[in-house]
């Protein structure tokens, strides 16, 4: 599932991730987060980059020269990425495109501002709200603020929920909720260290 970032939620959409260098001429294999690569990945398309602060690409944009397909795998060639060394410096970078706010959204694509604040529902019962999203190279995470009547408002426990269809099968922005079907243990708090719920045993007698 793709979504935009908070700081530019209404104008940017995440469309891909550079996974590994391909060949010796600067090619990079792509993981696509868009259902319309023929529109997003055209020669001249410009991408902003999500990379670590220490990356030489931090704060720069990347322009696509060509998109090719090898055995069903998309490979991008970019301006000023001329060899394998340059390509390897871009591995794990996430690509974002500027999007017209009036443009129709792609299927299963949401902006952060559409998701933050939605109720999180499990087995038809509310369990919390989406506090924010974390966009990691491997996947997006929903940061869920769990309901806790004993805590102050907004101070409930945080749980990280992978934003994948197997765990988040339904997103209904109009209804203000997302449905989650997490595996056992994902939402439950960890036991305190040293608390293993075993019954106490008597000290052995001398």
Secondary structure, 3 states (H helix, E strand, C coil): CEECCHHHCCCEEEEEEEEEEECCCCEEEEEECCCCHHHHCCCCCEEEEECCCCCCCCCCEEEEEEEEEECCEEEEEECCCCCHHHHHCCCCCEEEEECCCCCCCCCCEECHHHHCCCEEEECCEEEEEEEEEEECCCCEEEEEEECCCCCCCCCCCEEEEECCCCCCCEEECCCCEEECCCCCCCCCCCCCCCCCCCCCCCCCCC
